[in-house]
């Protein structure tokens, strides 16, 4: 996709500031990036720390793909930060059904123009005590089935040593090492073209999460749990730092899920 002059300048400034710092903080090992599709695609990483977007964005940028995230709408209201997010084409996610539709429409436009968009299929940081991927939300699956864009799992491990989940500061010493691995696109071809029912969305989401979990297990050299962690089954809120709190029945649906399938 073509980039405006302002976008190119902003990307240059952001990358020029961030890349040296990230190279100083972490040793990186990137694998499988030759598998990235030509044209638009949906990148689905696991999510273990707030530092993850820098790790994943850094990896994609280094391999020629401009990273666009579906980011919380509230971030766009922060002075300077919001301006940078808008200038680099990030996609705001609003916490309402109408807002979710607008977010998905913006993401679809980006994909159709050949861009890459990063969607965290869990919707937030994992609640799994051992940092395995938890039960996914249906937003990535919905976007993939709406657009036909390939879904590429990207597993990574190590960033949590630098910035633990919901930590208040970095732990830079000793220098940390992060491994980022791109997997094969998830096959959703048999689910495309038909009604987008809840069953179809959940099956597509299950495949995405299974591929991501298997890939992370290979990186970690460990056996993953037999079933994905479900916050609701453990009395946990799906969003917020205080995730041990019980879910609030009055809380709006997570836009990463999109609207309920019709």
Secondary structure, 3 states (H helix, E strand, C coil): CCCCHHHHHHHHHHHHHHHHHHHHHEEEEEECHHHCCCCCEEEEECCCCCCHHHHHHHHHHHCCCCEEEEEEHHHHHCCCHHHHHHHCCCEEECCCHHHHHHHHHHHHHHHHCCCEEECCCCCCCCCCCCCCCECCCCHHHHHHHHHCCEEEEEEEECHHHHCCCCCCCCCCCCCEEEEEEEEEECCCHHHCCCCCCHHHHHHHHHHHHHHHHHHHHHHHCCCCCCCCECHHHHCCCCCCCCCCCCCCCCCCCCCCCCCCCC
